[in-house]
């Protein structure tokens, strides 16, 4: 690979913060969307602190952002062109609705939930491949059919039977043990956003009691396990919910059903709160309570009124999580620029601007494969059944957290050992920078890209059109005059063939923060 020239590196420079006029092409001066209830709650908190919110993001930034957040993919350049040219006043809300109804949204949302639910065949979860496929398909179908969240949780909490034939039973299999305390810890983390280990001892024992009658047994089928309530005679007992209220569990009752009834009730102090806070975290990059799985009295929400509003909205929507997505995505808070208008240290926690974060490992490798035209090569520690993933298979569609690659591990894909949000690490490091700048695989994908050759043919030898199509493909926007001039200067000074020039520019853009980050 040729050494990087200063002109090429200039293309990856970041944009300086402006506190006055919009920074083009990333911002616009006026809002195209009305203020929502979410915005009023956010604005009230900002006004109280005297914090100025960010300007609206541009259409180009919005389409890239919403595609990444909902589908885990970059928009096709033709889609970007059509969206930018549209003068429809509701084009953003229409795009949101279309993406929420897409199969790609189902795939990406399934990935998010499988991280939470620890869908993994290998150690230390040991679901094994058959169960992983059944569990992943059940989660995928539940999201596709828009199963109400209370029903989703109830099935996971109360199902019994074979983990191969009753997929939600795998909720109890995807844990690092069968002890009531281990189960209670996973339940608290998944549905209450709470760290069970930090609770007082008696509160931990109280929650574990609801799972004390759960039993497990193997079958003649390889790695199959049956989860059931122990039918042995037992006495009635008094159980205490995490909020301190008590209930009598009769001998013929499944304690899990009693707990589920309490958990998913409208009066539950945890269930709706955890769900909306998690969706907010996925879309905004930070929870109203942060981390999204660390809800406790001494970790209060940054905006209690906003969180309470979203909780009530979920109940009113009859537990339809897509409606929470829709509320957030259509808000000015979500659609604001990532360019901050203030240096206040509380601006991030109060959502005064969009938070910049690196693309998830799966999204980033899929973007490189989409542009380069080749699929990723995966590996698995499991020798049976044989692991083979077709080239056209997107990484975000992988069911098994045990199937991985060097790229995924380097870029912080979660291990799915605990279900904690912190397992995913999107912080950049030197190894990642060297991988993108110097790896033969990355350069090969760019140099042999079919999309790049299509761009070259479509531009018909016109340098400006070539750069326009390249920027639309990789950054979902058209280049600025300064960027066109930098590319022209590089082409003239380097003395390269047109295709070599476009390869170098594409390589520079792939290494830019604008490509690597969701902004």
C-alpha positions in Angstrom: 0.0 0.0 0.0 1.3 3.5 -0.8 2.1 5.8 2.1 -0.7 8.3 2.8 -0.1 11.7 1.4 -0.9 14.9 3.4 -3.6 15.9 0.9 -5.4 12.6 1.3 -5.1 12.9 5.1 -6.6 16.4 4.9 -9.9 14.7 3.8 -10.3 13.1 7.2 -10.1 16.4 9.1 -12.9 17.1 11.6 -15.2 20.1 11.4 -14.6 23.0 13.8 -17.5 23.9 16.2 -19.5 26.9 15.3 -21.7 28.8 17.8 -23.5 30.9 15.3 -24.4 30.1 11.7 -25.1 26.5 10.7 -22.1 24.4 9.8 -22.8 23.1 6.2 -23.4 20.4 5.1 -24.1 19.1 8.7 -26.7 21.6 10.0 -29.6 23.7 8.9 -30.9 27.0 10.3 -34.5 26.2 10.9 -36.6 23.2 12.2 -38.7 21.3 9.7 -40.4 19.2 12.5 -42.7 20.5 15.2 -41.7 20.5 18.9 -42.9 17.4 20.7 -43.6 16.5 24.3 -40.1 15.0 24.5 -38.6 18.3 23.3 -40.5 20.3 25.9 -39.2 18.1 28.7 -35.6 18.3 27.4 -35.9 22.0 26.7 -37.2 22.7 30.3 -34.1 21.0 31.8 -31.8 22.8 29.4 -33.4 26.2 30.2 -33.1 25.6 33.9 -29.3 25.2 33.4 -29.0 28.0 30.8 -27.8 25.5 28.2 -28.3 26.3 24.5 -29.4 23.2 22.5 -27.8 22.3 19.1 -29.1 23.4 15.8 -31.2 21.0 13.6 -29.1 18.4 11.7 -29.2 18.5 7.9 -31.2 16.1 5.8 -28.0 14.4 4.8 -27.0 13.8 8.4 -30.5 12.7 9.3 -30.9 10.0 6.7 -27.5 8.5 7.5 -28.2 8.6 11.2 -31.7 7.0 11.1 -30.6 4.3 8.7 -27.7 3.3 11.0 -29.9 3.5 14.1 -32.8 1.5 12.7 -31.2 -0.9 10.2 -27.5 -1.0 11.0 -26.7 -0.2 7.4 -25.8 2.8 5.3 -28.5 4.1 2.8 -28.0 3.4 -0.9 -26.8 6.6 -2.7 -29.9 6.6 -4.9 -32.1 6.7 -1.8 -30.0 9.6 -0.4 -30.3 11.6 -3.6 -34.1 11.1 -3.7 -34.5 12.1 0.0 -32.3 15.2 -0.4 -34.3 16.3 -3.4 -37.7 15.8 -1.8 -39.6 18.9 -0.7 -42.2 17.0 1.2 -42.7 18.6 4.7 -43.1 15.1 6.3 -40.3 13.3 4.5 -38.4 12.6 7.7 -41.4 11.1 9.5 -42.3 9.1 6.4 -38.8 7.7 6.2 -39.0 6.7 9.9 -42.2 4.8 9.4 -40.8 3.0 6.3 -37.7 1.9 8.2 -39.6 0.8 11.3 -41.7 -1.4 9.0 -38.7 -2.9 7.2 -37.2 -6.3 7.6 -33.8 -4.6 8.2 -35.2 -3.0 11.3 -36.3 -6.4 12.5 -32.8 -7.8 11.9 -31.0 -5.0 13.7 -33.4 -4.9 16.7 -33.1 -8.7 17.0 -29.3 -8.2 17.3 -29.8 -5.6 20.1 -32.2 -7.9 22.0 -29.9 -11.0 21.5 -27.1 -9.0 23.2 -29.4 -8.4 26.2 -30.7 -12.0 26.2 -27.2 -13.6 25.9 -27.9 -15.6 22.8 -24.7 -17.6 22.5 -23.9 -21.3 21.8 -20.5 -21.5 23.5 -19.0 -21.1 26.9 -20.0 -19.7 29.4 -23.6 -19.6 28.2 -23.6 -23.0 26.4 -27.0 -22.8 24.6 -25.5 -24.9 21.8 -26.4 -24.3 18.1 -29.8 -25.8 17.9 -31.1 -23.8 20.8 -29.4 -20.6 19.5 -31.2 -20.9 16.2 -34.6 -21.6 17.8 -34.2 -18.7 20.3 -32.9 -16.2 17.7 -35.8 -17.0 15.4 -38.3 -16.6 18.2 -36.9 -13.2 19.1 -36.8 -12.2 15.4 -40.5 -13.3 14.9 -41.6 -11.5 18.0 -40.1 -8.2 16.8 -41.4 -8.7 13.2 -45.0 -9.4 14.5 -44.6 -6.4 16.9 -45.4 -8.5 20.0 -46.4 -6.2 22.9 -43.4 -5.9 25.2 -45.4 -7.2 28.3 -46.3 -10.3 26.3 -42.7 -10.7 25.2 -41.5 -10.6 28.8 -44.2 -12.8 30.1 -43.3 -15.6 27.6 -39.7 -15.4 28.5 -40.4 -15.5 32.2 -43.1 -18.2 32.4 -42.4 -20.7 29.5 -41.7 -24.3 30.3 -40.6 -27.3 28.1 -37.8 -28.3 25.8 -35.4 -25.5 24.9 -35.3 -26.8 21.3 -39.1 -26.9 20.9 -40.2 -24.0 23.2 -37.7 -21.3 22.2 -38.4 -18.7 25.0 -37.4 -21.4 27.5 -33.9 -20.5 26.5 -34.1 -17.4 28.6 -33.4 -19.7 31.6 -30.8 -21.7 29.7 -28.8 -18.6 28.6 -27.3 -18.1 32.1 -24.1 -19.2 33.8 -25.9 -21.5 36.2 -29.2 -22.9 37.3 -29.2 -21.6 40.9 -32.2 -19.4 41.9 -29.8 -16.5 42.7 -28.2 -16.7 39.2 -31.7 -16.7 37.6 -32.8 -13.8 39.7 -29.7 -11.8 38.7 -30.5 -12.3 35.0 -34.2 -11.4 35.5 -33.3 -8.2 37.4 -30.8 -7.1 34.8 -33.0 -7.9 31.8 -36.4 -6.6 32.9 -35.6 -4.3 35.8 -32.4 -2.8 34.6 -30.9 -3.5 38.0 -27.6 -5.0 39.3 -28.9 -7.7 41.5 -25.5 -8.1 43.1 -25.7 -4.6 44.6 -29.0 -5.2 46.4 -29.2 -5.9 50.1 -29.0 -9.6 50.9 -32.6 -10.0 52.0 -33.9 -8.3 48.8 -31.8 -10.7 46.8 -33.2 -13.7 48.7 -36.7 -12.4 48.2 -36.4 -12.3 44.4 -34.6 -15.6 44.2 -37.5 -17.3 46.0 -39.7 -16.8 42.9 -37.4 -19.1 40.9 -36.7 -21.6 43.7 -39.0 -24.3 42.2 -37.5 -24.2 38.7 -35.9 -27.5 37.6 -33.9 -28.7 34.6 -33.4 -32.1 33.1 -31.6 -33.4 30.0 -33.1 -35.6 27.3 -31.8 -38.2 24.8 -31.5 -35.4 22.2 -27.9 -34.0 22.0 -27.7 -30.9 24.3 -31.5 -30.6 24.7 -32.7 -29.6 28.1 -36.2 -29.3 29.6 -37.1 -26.5 31.9 -40.1 -27.1 34.3 -41.6 -26.3 37.7 -40.7 -29.1 40.1 -44.0 -31.0 40.6 -42.9 -32.4 44.0 -45.4 -31.6 46.8 -44.6 -28.4 48.6 -46.1 -26.0 51.1 -47.5 -22.6 50.4 -45.1 -19.8 51.2 -45.0 -16.0 51.5 -42.9 -14.2 48.9 -41.8 -10.6 48.8 -41.6 -8.5 45.7 -38.6 -6.1 45.2 -40.9 -3.2 46.1 -41.5 -4.7 49.6 -45.1 -6.0 49.0 -45.8 -9.6 49.9 -47.9 -12.3 48.2 -49.0 -15.8 49.2 -47.7 -18.5 46.7 -50.0 -21.6 46.8 -48.7 -25.1 46.2 -50.4 -25.3 42.8 -49.1 -21.9 41.6 -46.0 -21.3 39.4 -44.1 -18.6 41.4 -42.8 -17.2 38.1 -46.3 -16.4 36.9 -47.0 -14.5 40.2 -43.7 -12.6 39.7 -44.5 -11.8 36.0 -48.0 -10.5 36.9 -46.4 -8.1 39.4 -43.5 -7.1 37.1 -45.5 -6.2 34.0 -48.3 -4.4 35.8 -48.8 -0.7 35.0 -47.8 0.1 38.6 -44.5 -1.7 38.5 -41.7 0.8 39.3 -39.2 -1.0 37.0 -40.7 -2.6 33.9 -41.7 0.3 31.6 -38.9 2.4 32.9 -36.3 -0.1 32.0 -37.8 -0.7 28.5 -38.0 3.0 27.5 -34.7 3.8 29.0 -33.1 1.0 27.0 -34.6 2.2 23.7 -33.5 5.7 24.5 -30.0 4.5 25.1 -30.0 2.6 21.8 -31.1 5.6 19.8 -29.4 8.4 21.7 -26.2 6.8 22.8 -26.8 7.4 26.5 -29.7 6.5 28.9 -31.8 8.9 30.7 -30.6 6.7 33.5 -27.1 5.8 32.6 -26.0 3.0 32.3 -29.3 1.6 31.0 -28.9 -1.5 33.2 -27.8 0.3 36.4 -31.2 1.5 37.8 -30.9 2.2 41.5 -32.0 5.0 44.0 -28.5 6.6 44.0 -28.3 6.8 40.2 -31.2 9.1 39.4 -32.4 10.0 35.9 -30.9 13.1 34.3 -34.4 14.2 33.4 -37.1 12.5 35.6 -40.0 14.2 33.8 -38.9 13.0 30.4 -38.5 9.4 31.7 -41.9 9.5 33.4 -43.5 10.7 30.1 -42.0 7.9 28.1 -43.1 5.3 30.7 -46.7 6.5 30.5 -46.4 6.6 26.7 -45.4 3.0 26.6 -48.4 2.0 28.8 -50.8 4.1 26.7 -49.4 2.5 23.5 -50.3 -0.9 25.0 -46.6 -1.9 25.3 -45.8 -1.3 21.6 -42.1 -0.5 21.6 -42.2 0.7 18.0 -44.3 3.7 19.2 -41.5 4.6 21.6 -39.0 4.5 18.8 -41.4 6.6 16.7 -41.8 9.2 19.5 -38.0 9.5 20.0 -37.1 9.5 16.3 -39.6 12.2 15.4 -38.4 14.5 18.1 -36.2 17.5 17.7 -34.0 16.1 20.4 -33.1 13.1 18.2 -32.8 15.2 15.0 -30.5 17.9 16.4 -26.9 18.3 15.3 -24.0 16.7 17.0 -22.2 20.0 16.9 -22.5 21.4 20.5 -23.5 25.0 21.2 -22.1 24.9 24.7 -19.2 23.7 26.7 -21.4 22.9 29.8 -20.3 19.6 31.3 -24.0 18.6 31.8 -24.9 19.1 28.1 -24.4 15.5 27.2 -26.4 14.0 30.0 -29.2 16.5 29.3 -29.2 15.8 25.6 -28.3 19.3 24.4 -26.8 17.8 21.2 -26.6 14.5 19.4 -24.0 12.2 20.9 -21.2 11.1 18.5 -20.3 7.4 18.7 -18.4 4.9 16.7 -20.4 2.5 14.6 -21.0 -0.9 16.2 -18.5 -3.5 15.1 -21.2 -5.5 13.2 -22.4 -2.3 11.4 -18.9 -1.2 10.5 -17.8 -4.5 8.9 -21.1 -4.8 7.1 -20.5 -1.3 5.7 -17.1 -2.3 4.5 -18.5 -5.5 2.9 -21.3 -3.6 1.3 -18.9 -1.2 -0.3 -16.2 -3.7 -1.0 -18.5 -6.4 -2.3 -17.1 -9.3 -0.3 -18.5 -10.9 2.8 -16.6 -11.3 6.1 -14.9 -14.6 7.1 -16.2 -16.0 10.4 -15.0 -18.6 12.8 -16.5 -20.6 15.6 -15.1 -22.7 18.4 -18.0 -25.2 17.9 -16.9 -28.0 15.6 -20.4 -29.4 15.2 -22.6 -28.7 13.4 -20.3 -27.3 10.8 -20.3 -23.5 10.8 -20.8 -21.9 7.4 -22.1 -18.4 6.7 -22.8 -17.3 3.1 -21.1 -14.2 1.8 -24.4 -12.3 1.4 -25.3 -12.8 5.1 -25.0 -9.5 7.0 -23.1 -9.6 10.3 -26.0 -8.0 12.1 -28.1 -11.1 11.2 -25.7 -13.6 12.9 -27.7 -15.5 15.5 -24.9 -16.9 17.5 -22.6 -14.7 19.6 -20.0 -17.4 19.5 -19.5 -17.0 15.8 -17.0 -14.2 15.4 -14.1 -12.8 13.4 -10.8 -11.0 14.2 -12.4 -7.7 13.0 -15.5 -8.1 15.3 -13.3 -8.8 18.3 -11.0 -5.9 17.6 -13.8 -3.5 17.3 -15.6 -4.4 20.5 -18.4 -6.7 19.7 -20.0 -7.9 23.0 -19.2 -11.4 24.2 -22.8 -11.9 25.4 -21.6 -13.5 28.6 -23.6 -11.3 31.0 -26.1 -9.2 29.0 -24.6 -5.9 30.3 -24.6 -3.0 27.9 -21.0 -2.3 28.8 -19.9 -5.6 27.1 -20.1 -3.7 23.9 -17.0 -1.5 23.6 -17.2 1.2 20.9 -14.2 3.2 22.2 -11.5 3.6 19.5 -8.0 2.3 20.1 -4.7 2.3 18.2 -5.1 -1.2 17.0 -8.3 -0.3 15.2 -6.7 2.7 13.6 -3.8 0.6 12.3 -6.2 -2.0 11.0 -8.2 0.5 9.0 -5.1 2.4 7.7 -2.8 -0.5 6.9 -4.7 -3.8 6.7 -4.5 -5.5 3.4 -8.0 -6.7 3.7 -9.4 -3.2 4.0 -7.4 -1.9 1.1 -8.3 -4.9 -1.0 -12.0 -4.3 -0.4 -11.6 -0.7 -1.6 -9.4 -1.4 -4.5 -11.6 -4.2 -5.8 -14.9 -2.6 -5.0 -17.6 -3.2 -7.5 -19.4 -0.1 -6.2 -16.2 1.9 -6.9 -16.1 0.7 -10.5 -19.8 1.5 -10.9 -19.1 5.0 -9.7 -16.3 5.4 -12.2 -18.5 4.3 -15.1 -21.4 6.5 -14.1 -19.2 9.6 -13.7 -18.2 9.2 -17.4 -14.8 10.7 -16.8 -16.1 13.8 -15.0 -14.0 14.3 -11.8 -16.7 16.4 -10.1 -19.4 13.8 -10.7 -17.0 11.0 -9.6 -16.4 12.7 -6.3 -20.1 13.5 -5.8 -21.1 9.8 -6.3 -18.3 8.6 -4.0 -19.3 11.0 -1.2 -23.0 10.0 -1.6 -22.0 6.4 -1.3 -19.7 6.6 1.7 -20.9 9.6 3.6 -24.5 10.0 2.4 -23.9 13.6 1.3 -22.4 15.6 -1.5 -18.8 17.0 -1.2 -18.1 20.6 -0.4 -16.2 22.9 -2.7 -13.2 22.6 -0.5 -13.3 18.8 -0.6 -13.6 18.8 -4.4 -10.6 21.2 -4.6 -8.5 19.0 -2.3 -9.3 15.9 -4.4 -8.5 17.7 -7.6 -5.2 19.0 -6.2 -4.3 15.5 -5.1 -5.2 14.0 -8.5 -3.0 16.6 -10.2 0.0 16.3 -7.9 0.0 12.6 -7.6 0.0 11.9 -11.3 -2.1 8.7 -10.9 -4.7 7.1 -13.1 -8.3 8.1 -12.3 -9.1 4.8 -10.7 -6.0 5.0 -8.4 -7.1 8.5 -7.4 -10.6 7.4 -6.5 -9.2 4.4 -4.6 -7.0 6.7 -2.5 -9.8 9.1 -1.8 -12.2 6.3 -0.9 -9.6 4.9 1.4 -9.2 8.3 3.1 -13.0 8.6 3.5 -13.3 5.1 5.0 -10.7 6.2 7.6 -12.5 9.5 8.3 -14.4 10.1 11.5 -17.4 11.0 9.4 -17.5 7.4 8.0 -16.5 5.5 11.2 -18.9 7.4 13.5 -22.6 7.9 13.8 -23.0 11.6 14.2 
